[in-house]
Amino acid sequence: MSTPLTGQVALVTGAGRGIGRACALHLARLGARVAVSDLNLNSAAEFGEKLSAPTVVDECLAYGTEATGIEADLTMRNEAEDAVRTTVAVLGGLDILVNCAGGTAASPGNAPQDEGGSQPLDTRASRMPEDHYRQQLSGNLTTTVFTCQAAAAVMRERGRGRIVNISSQAATRVHPSGRLAAYSIAKAATSHYTRVLAAELGPDGIRVNAIAPGFIVTHRTVVQLGSGFESWRDATAAHVPLRRIGTPEDVAKVTEFLVSEQSAYITGQVITVCGGGSLSGVDRA
Ligand code: NAD
């Protein structure tokens, strides 16, 4: 396999499991030196996600590149700044930032919620509890803003950089019940933050784009949907034009495009990765 990202350094947040882990491994496979950052570097264990080595960092190292792990709560500005500082100090720079930290269960102690099934909380727009609202905004939006700000300072000095923020179809689509309101508005803000940041940083040689995935199956979603997983998957896939649910690797491959020279003239865009599900209205993840 070619390694076009050899010599480049990537920081991937939320990389302990799921989509973030897939992005970290994909960039390592392409030759990047990777900083794996997460609130909990062992978060894969929470939902039984199997690793091919003891840690995600070890999995990256297995591709023959350099890697380091950074445990950080990126809702805290100082921890986001430390994560960027450590990346630069340990891996020698920062060329690529991929912000995956977030999700509908974006902090410890928050009751797990799936993106396609039952909801233990009333997450509707007029009723969502205040702590849930604040937690979803900080876990999805603030993490992105603080990490982008810290990374932009370094990238500006270097005169180049690529940032990919993970938004969601929930940013533009509305569930008829109004549920997942806080998550949806946090992701809508993430998409628009991506656009305004791109306008600011373009003259500095920094490109900023976002990916808005539809339903992506991870170990977390399988565990959270339990015995209903297969029927949910089959029913949902039947309405997706490509007739399957997305995988974390589907998102990782578009991330590859957005950090490569193939997308050299693209910035401020939100790329939908949903198998066409947005066309038929099934994808609000
Ligand atoms: P996940 O919940 O399985 O993983 C998210 C990771 O982020 C976890 O390891 C968690 O520890 C980490 N994290 C959470 N809060 C953090 C914080 N404050 N600081 C640092 N790390 C933190 O989520 P996933 O399904 O892999 O999704 C990854 C991203 O993609 C999320 O932003 C999510 O909203 C988005 N997304 C997911 C789907 C889907 O169907 N899975 C669809 C659309 C968008």
Residues whose N, C-alpha, C, O or C-beta is under 5 A from the ligand:
A	BS01	NAD	G14 G16 R17 G18 I19 G20 D38 L39 N40 S43 A72 D73 L74 T75 C100 A101 G102 G103 T104 A105 A106 S107 E115 G139 T143 I166 S167 S168 Q169 P213 G214 F215 I216 T218 R220 A285
